[in-house]
Amino acid sequence: MMFPQLSDPTGNDSCLDLSTVCNRSANEDALELPTFSTAAKIRVIITFTLCAVSAVCNLMVLWAASNGGKRKSHVRILIMNLTVADLLVTFIVMPVDAVWNITVQWQAGDFTCRLLMFMKLVAMYSCAFVTVVISLDRQSAILNPLGISEAKQKSKVMLTVAWTMSVVLSLPQMFIFHNVTITVPENFTQCTTRGSFDQRWQETLYNMFTFVCLFLLPLIIMIFCYTRILIEISSRMARTNLRSRDVHLRRSHNNIPKARMRTLKMSIVIVTSFIVCWTPYYLLGLWYWLFPEEMEETVSHSLTHMLFIFGLFNACLDPITYGLFTIHLHQGLKRCQQTSSAHVELENNTCLMQMTCQSPQQHAASGGYNTQSEGLKDHKAKNASGSIVLVSKI
């Protein structure tokens, strides 16, 4: 998908991907097949751990966002879309990478090879493009605050374009990846691009195109958006300082509503985490495409494992960011507690009603019905209020 560790994560770089290394080794009769190395084992453990954490966190955020009310704001819709993109990374990229490291060679067939390589790139593109949409939306919200009524429609259009581009740009994966099997020194099958390009420069060109669309272009757009936002905020602060200080104190510290400022901070953290997590790995990939032999001699396979895992960590950071800035997950838990308290109170009331219905038969002879009934009413009220207190303490 990107450079060999994404298309062949075995850690020893299958010769099916590195044709130069493979030919040299074959001429020297010293061809070595990749193995499940110690670095790969550590990578598998960490990847499965990240997969579990990311799945729990992102599913909680998706549940909280989808249950946030009938009318969802466009910011919430953006968050849900990025959460879905993170879940694609969680349930496709992470498990495929971990299992492929364990099996070393590809054992899922040619069609699955093509399909999963396509889905992996869709997941990666969607994360990048939805992050770009969030940046564009925040730019529009700050630079054109009066256009809030059109923001939801614009975000829907941008999201549609983002997902469509993710699918379209990933389609070549279905054609360039395929199963290749060698018989010397033994039967070994790998899902690779070997044989799909006549010249090495053609594969380098395709990889560079993927690099530009997947990382470089989104990075430029995000930097451009937040630079404009920073300039706008600075100019507003300057204008506010020239006006009455009272007006300045009635608004947030930069004359922007606090809710919008909180969302802006959230989006900045999301973009920063994306850049910080993936930049080292993409730069390593760029180095490999331009100077493969030099990189092979300089960079250890353990480092490539570490950088890829660091990139996957971004899928875990996003839901944490949502929880801190926008979606308060404790509100969802509080709703669950309120539902539980309602059930407890309903059960208490039902028991008291049954007791009240039985009391005439039990106390008619003693003439104590009225007094006992009033006592039961008081007891009922005390129980009901007591249950509320207990639940509130919980």
C-alpha positions in Angstrom: 0.0 0.0 0.0 2.7 2.4 1.0 6.2 1.1 1.1 7.0 -2.6 1.9 6.1 -2.6 5.5 2.5 -1.7 4.6 2.3 -4.2 1.8 4.4 -6.8 3.4 4.7 -6.3 7.1 6.8 -9.4 7.9 9.8 -7.3 9.1 12.4 -8.9 6.9 11.1 -7.4 3.6 10.0 -10.2 1.3 12.1 -10.4 -1.8 8.8 -10.4 -3.7 8.6 -6.7 -2.9 12.3 -5.8 -3.0 13.2 -7.1 -6.5 16.7 -5.7 -6.3 17.5 -7.5 -3.1 15.8 -10.7 -4.3 17.8 -10.8 -7.6 21.1 -10.2 -5.8 20.4 -12.9 -3.2 19.3 -15.3 -5.9 22.5 -14.9 -7.9 24.5 -15.6 -4.7 22.3 -18.6 -4.0 21.6 -17.1 -0.6 17.9 -16.3 -0.8 16.3 -16.0 2.7 12.6 -16.0 3.2 11.1 -13.7 5.9 10.4 -15.1 9.3 8.3 -14.2 12.3 11.1 -12.2 14.0 11.1 -10.9 17.6 10.4 -7.4 16.3 7.4 -8.7 14.4 6.1 -10.5 17.6 6.3 -7.3 19.6 4.6 -5.5 16.8 1.8 -8.0 16.8 1.2 -7.7 20.6 1.2 -3.9 20.5 -1.0 -3.9 17.4 -3.7 -6.1 18.9 -3.6 -4.0 22.1 -4.1 -0.8 20.1 -6.8 -2.5 18.2 -8.7 -3.4 21.4 -8.3 0.1 22.9 -9.2 1.9 19.7 -12.3 -0.3 19.2 -13.6 0.3 22.7 -12.9 4.1 22.6 -14.2 4.7 19.1 -17.4 2.6 19.6 -18.1 4.5 22.8 -17.7 7.9 21.0 -19.9 6.6 18.1 -22.6 5.5 20.5 -22.4 8.8 22.5 -22.6 10.9 19.2 -25.4 8.9 17.7 -27.5 9.2 21.0 -26.9 12.9 21.4 -30.3 13.9 20.4 -32.6 13.8 17.3 -31.0 16.8 15.7 -27.3 16.4 15.3 -25.1 19.4 14.8 -22.7 19.3 11.8 -19.7 19.1 14.1 -21.2 16.0 15.7 -21.7 14.5 12.2 -18.0 15.3 11.4 -16.9 13.5 14.5 -19.0 10.5 13.7 -17.5 10.3 10.2 -13.9 10.5 11.6 -14.8 7.9 14.1 -16.0 5.6 11.4 -12.8 6.2 9.5 -10.8 5.3 12.7 -12.9 2.2 13.1 -12.0 1.1 9.5 -8.3 1.5 10.5 -9.1 -0.4 13.7 -10.9 -3.3 12.2 -9.1 -3.6 8.8 -5.6 -2.1 8.9 -4.6 -3.3 12.4 -5.9 -6.9 12.3 -4.6 -7.5 8.7 -1.2 -6.2 9.7 -1.0 -8.3 12.9 -2.2 -11.5 11.2 0.0 -11.0 8.2 3.0 -10.7 10.6 2.0 -14.0 12.2 1.5 -16.0 9.0 4.5 -14.3 7.4 3.3 -15.2 3.9 -0.1 -14.5 2.4 -2.6 -17.3 2.9 -6.0 -15.7 2.2 -6.1 -16.0 -1.6 -5.8 -13.6 -4.5 -9.2 -11.9 -4.3 -8.9 -11.3 -0.6 -5.4 -9.9 -1.2 -6.8 -7.3 -3.7 -9.9 -6.5 -1.6 -8.0 -6.0 1.7 -5.3 -3.9 0.1 -8.1 -1.8 -1.4 -9.9 -1.5 2.0 -6.7 -0.6 3.8 -6.0 2.3 1.5 -9.7 3.4 1.8 -9.3 3.5 5.6 -6.1 5.5 5.4 -7.5 8.0 2.8 -10.7 8.5 4.8 -8.9 9.4 8.0 -6.8 11.9 6.1 -9.6 13.4 4.1 -12.2 13.7 6.9 -9.5 15.4 9.0 -9.1 17.9 6.1 -12.9 18.4 6.0 -12.8 19.2 9.8 -10.1 21.8 9.1 -12.1 23.4 6.2 -15.2 23.5 8.4 -13.3 25.2 11.2 -11.9 27.7 8.8 -15.4 28.5 7.5 -16.8 28.8 11.0 -14.1 31.3 12.2 -13.8 33.3 9.0 -17.5 33.3 8.2 -19.4 33.1 11.5 -22.7 34.3 9.9 -22.8 31.3 7.6 -23.6 28.8 10.3 -27.0 28.0 8.6 -25.1 26.7 5.5 -22.4 24.9 7.4 -24.3 21.6 7.8 -25.0 21.4 4.1 -21.4 22.3 3.2 -20.0 19.7 5.6 -22.3 17.0 4.1 -21.0 17.9 0.6 -17.4 17.9 1.7 -17.9 14.5 3.5 -19.4 13.0 0.4 -16.5 14.2 -1.7 -14.0 12.9 0.9 -15.5 9.4 1.0 -15.9 9.3 -2.8 -12.3 10.3 -3.3 -11.1 7.7 -0.7 -12.8 4.9 -2.7 -11.8 6.2 -6.2 -8.1 6.8 -5.3 -7.9 3.3 -3.7 -9.3 1.5 -6.7 -5.8 0.9 -8.3 -5.0 -1.3 -5.4 -7.4 -3.9 -6.8 -5.4 -4.2 -9.9 -1.7 -3.8 -8.9 -1.8 -6.1 -5.9 -2.0 -9.8 -6.5 -0.7 -13.1 -5.2 2.8 -14.1 -6.4 4.3 -17.5 -5.5 7.9 -18.6 -5.7 9.1 -22.2 -5.4 12.8 -21.7 -4.5 14.0 -22.4 -1.9 10.4 -23.5 -1.1 6.8 -22.6 -1.9 6.2 -19.1 -0.6 3.2 -16.9 -1.5 3.0 -13.2 -1.0 0.4 -10.4 -1.7 2.5 -7.9 -3.6 2.8 -5.5 -6.5 5.6 -7.5 -8.1 5.0 -7.7 -11.9 2.4 -5.0 -12.0 4.9 -2.3 -13.2 7.3 -2.7 -16.1 9.8 -0.3 -14.6 10.7 0.6 -11.1 10.2 4.3 -11.8 6.5 3.5 -12.5 6.0 2.0 -9.1 7.9 4.9 -7.5 5.6 7.3 -9.4 2.5 5.5 -8.1 3.9 5.5 -4.6 4.7 9.2 -4.8 1.2 10.0 -6.1 -0.2 8.0 -3.1 2.1 9.9 -0.7 1.0 13.3 -2.1 -2.7 12.5 -1.9 -2.6 10.6 1.4 -0.3 12.9 3.4 1.4 15.8 1.6 -1.7 17.5 0.1 -3.9 17.1 3.3 -1.0 18.4 5.3 -0.7 21.5 3.1 -4.5 22.2 3.3 -4.6 21.8 7.0 -1.6 24.1 7.6 -3.2 26.7 5.2 -6.6 26.5 7.1 -5.2 26.9 10.5 -2.8 29.6 9.4 -5.8 31.6 8.1 -7.6 30.9 11.4 -4.7 32.1 13.4 -4.4 35.3 11.4 -8.1 35.9 11.7 -8.1 35.4 15.5 -5.1 37.7 15.9 -6.8 40.4 13.9 -9.9 40.1 15.9 -8.0 40.3 19.2 -6.3 43.5 17.9 -9.6 45.0 16.9 -11.1 44.1 20.2 -8.3 45.6 22.2 -8.9 48.9 20.3 -12.5 48.9 21.3 -14.1 48.8 24.8 -12.6 46.4 27.2 -16.1 45.6 28.6 -17.0 44.1 25.2 -13.9 42.1 25.3 -14.7 40.7 28.7 -18.2 39.7 27.8 -16.9 37.3 25.1 -14.2 34.7 25.1 -10.6 35.8 25.2 -10.4 36.3 21.4 -13.9 37.6 20.7 -15.0 34.2 19.5 -17.9 32.3 21.3 -16.6 29.8 23.8 -18.3 26.8 22.2 -16.8 27.6 18.8 -13.4 28.1 20.4 -13.6 24.8 22.2 -14.4 23.0 18.9 -11.5 24.9 17.3 -9.1 23.6 19.9 -10.4 20.1 19.5 -9.8 20.2 15.7 -6.3 21.6 16.2 -5.5 18.7 18.5 -6.9 16.2 16.0 -4.9 17.6 13.2 -1.7 17.8 15.3 -2.1 14.2 16.4 -2.5 13.1 12.8 0.6 15.0 11.7 2.7 13.9 14.7 1.7 10.2 14.4 2.1 9.7 10.7 4.8 12.1 9.6 7.8 9.9 10.7 6.5 6.9 8.9 5.6 8.7 5.6 9.0 10.4 5.6 10.6 7.0 6.0 8.5 5.7 3.1 9.6 8.7 1.0 13.2 7.9 1.8 12.7 4.3 0.7 11.1 5.2 -2.7 13.9 7.6 -3.6 16.9 5.7 -2.1 15.9 2.1 -1.3 19.4 0.6 -1.0 20.6 3.4 1.2 17.6 3.1 3.5 18.0 -0.7 3.7 21.6 -0.3 4.9 20.8 2.5 7.4 17.4 1.9 8.9 16.7 -1.2 11.0 13.4 -3.2 10.6 12.6 -2.6 14.3 12.4 1.1 13.6 10.0 0.7 10.7 7.8 -1.5 13.1 7.9 1.2 15.7 7.0 4.1 13.3 4.1 2.2 11.8 2.7 1.4 15.3 3.1 5.0 16.2 1.0 6.0 13.2 -1.7 3.5 14.2 -1.8 5.1 17.7 -3.6 8.1 16.0 -6.8 6.0 15.9 -6.7 5.8 19.7 -6.0 9.5 20.2 -9.0 10.8 18.3 -11.7 9.4 20.6 -9.8 10.7 23.6 -9.7 14.1 22.0 -13.5 14.0 21.4 -14.1 13.1 25.0 -12.1 16.0 26.3 -13.5 18.7 24.0 -16.9 17.8 22.6 -18.6 14.6 23.5 -18.8 14.1 27.3 -19.0 10.4 27.6 -20.0 10.7 31.3 -23.3 12.2 30.1 -24.0 9.0 28.4 -23.2 7.0 31.5 -25.3 9.4 33.5 -28.3 8.7 31.2 -27.7 5.0 32.0 -27.8 5.7 35.7 -30.9 7.7 35.3 -32.6 4.9 33.5 -31.5 2.5 36.2 -32.9 4.8 38.9 -36.2 5.0 37.0 -36.4 1.2 37.0 -35.6 0.9 40.7 -38.1 3.6 41.6 -40.8 1.9 39.4 -40.1 -1.4 41.2 -40.4 0.2 44.6 -43.7 1.9 43.6 -45.1 -1.4 42.3 -44.2 -3.2 45.6 -45.8 -0.4 47.7 -49.0 -0.5 45.5 -49.2 -4.2 46.1 -48.8 -3.7 49.9 -51.5 -1.0 49.8 -53.9 -3.4 48.0 -53.3 -6.1 50.6 -53.7 -3.8 53.7 -57.5 -3.6 53.8 -57.8 -7.4 54.1 -55.1 -7.6 56.7 -56.3 -4.7 58.9 -60.1 -4.4 58.4 -60.8 -6.3 61.6 -58.7 -4.1 63.8 -60.1 -0.9 62.3 -56.6 0.3 61.6 -56.9 0.6 57.8 -57.0 4.4 57.6 -54.1 4.9 60.0 -52.1 2.1 58.3 -52.9 3.4 54.9 -51.7 6.8 55.7 -48.6 5.2 57.3 -48.0 3.3 54.0 -48.4 6.5 52.0 -45.8 8.2 54.2 -43.6 5.1 54.0 -44.0 5.1 50.2 -43.0 8.7 49.9 -40.0 8.1 52.1 -39.0 5.0 50.1 -39.4 6.9 46.9 -37.3 9.8 48.1 -34.9 7.5 49.7 -34.3 5.6 46.5 -33.7 8.8 44.7 -31.1 9.8 47.3 -29.4 6.4 47.0 -29.2 6.5 43.3 -27.9 10.1 43.3 -25.2 9.0 45.6 -24.3 6.2 43.2 
